[in-house]
């Protein structure tokens, strides 16, 4: 049983890493395409004033941070782990509450005395 769970956890971690890398590559490609369009637009409309470098620089910082999270920190976020643990605890508490409500007797009318049998 433990081996199966370890394999499943390893698979989930690998899948999460692969999805993160794919998202980064898509982000990078879109950044490069839009940057090329911005430069061509800048050169076509107002070559005397180069403005395209400003959005390219700002967005590039975002791409750099995205790559750093994916390749340097490898998706290991202390905050994310804490949030997952908190959500699991809340989910367990909700399940326990629902389970205890199902076991408790239905509410009775407090104004009426209980009927004796």
KOLROZA-73152 format. One line per field, with one value per residue (C-alpha): x, y, z. Coordinates in pm, whole numbers. Layout:
BEGIN
u <- (X:...)
v <- (Y:...)
w <- (Z:...)
//
This chain:
BEGIN
u <- (0:279:460:148:95:460:435:114:272:581:356:156:474:619:294:283:641:571:258:452:728:475:301:636:723:386:438:784:666:376:615:856:581:418:758:836:498:557:898:762:470:705:937:642:457:709:1069:1194:1075:1151:875:847:1129:917:643:900:1110:814:676:1029:1064:744:876:1204:1020:802:1112:1280:983:973:1345:1506:1241:1092:740:820:634:607:297:135:204:52:-255:-298:-270:-526:-769:-731:-806:-1111:-1231:-1191:-1372:-1660:-1683:-1683:-1948:-2171:-2120:-2212:-2522:-2637:-2600:-2779:-3155:-3385:-3468:-3790:-4046:-3936:-4281:-4439:-4367:-4215:-4468:-4446:-4497)
v <- (0:245:178:256:582:680:612:815:1105:1093:1092:1388:1585:1507:1605:1933:2012:1928:2145:2432:2406:2390:2700:2880:2785:2912:3235:3277:3215:3459:3715:3679:3703:4006:4170:4129:4279:4572:4645:4625:4850:5096:5110:5143:5420:5625:5524:5854:5760:5405:5315:4937:4862:4974:4710:4454:4528:4515:4193:4048:4092:3889:3615:3613:3566:3294:3107:3149:2995:2701:2624:2755:2695:2402:2484:2428:2701:2706:2919:2679:2382:2566:2654:2292:2170:2429:2328:1961:2041:2246:1970:1709:1934:1979:1603:1539:1805:1658:1310:1420:1601:1283:1088:1340:1303:1539:1856:1838:2104:2248:2390:2046:1797:1469:1195:894:551)
w <- (0:88:-239:-438:-248:-292:-666:-684:-494:-718:-1025:-894:-819:-1162:-1328:-1137:-1241:-1605:-1610:-1454:-1714:-1996:-1862:-1844:-2204:-2323:-2130:-2282:-2640:-2603:-2453:-2747:-3010:-2850:-2799:-3169:-3257:-3023:-3174:-3530:-3435:-3265:-3567:-3807:-3625:-3432:-3504:-3364:-3014:-2898:-2651:-2701:-2458:-2160:-2183:-2296:-1988:-1749:-1891:-1909:-1534:-1492:-1723:-1528:-1198:-1352:-1472:-1134:-955:-1197:-1226:-907:-643:-840:-724:-356:-183:194:165:-81:145:442:237:126:487:596:321:415:779:682:453:728:976:730:677:1051:1106:835:973:1326:1197:1025:1350:1571:1611:1430:1621:1820:1892:2225:2302:2306:2585:2468:2408:2630:2485)
//
